[in-house]
Amino acid sequence: MLNLMPSSNIENATYDGTDLIVEFKGGQQYIYFNVPESVVFGWEIAESAGKYHNTHIKGCYEYKRLEEVEEVV
């Protein structure tokens, strides 16, 4: 899991060295493909995780919405 600044919209994110998975507070998850490590590093040190995502990730990389996983109780 990445160490991001607290965000009103982003719950958490993971990075495997190539692809970035972002989970939003509403439960939606997106995978962004072929994201450079430098972009992810910049996100970790950004003052605003949401603003950085909107300007440096969203719309800049190919992505796919992942199906929500239902929690089994």
Secondary structure as GFF3:
##gff-version 3
##sequence-region A 1 73
A	DSSP	beta_strand	10	15	.	.	.	ID=ss1
A	DSSP	beta_strand	20	24	.	.	.	ID=ss2
A	DSSP	beta_strand	29	32	.	.	.	ID=ss3
A	DSSP	alpha_helix	37	45	.	.	.	ID=ss4
A	DSSP	alpha_helix	49	52	.	.	.	ID=ss5
A	DSSP	pi_helix	53	57	.	.	.	ID=ss6
A	DSSP	beta_strand	63	66	.	.	.	ID=ss7
###
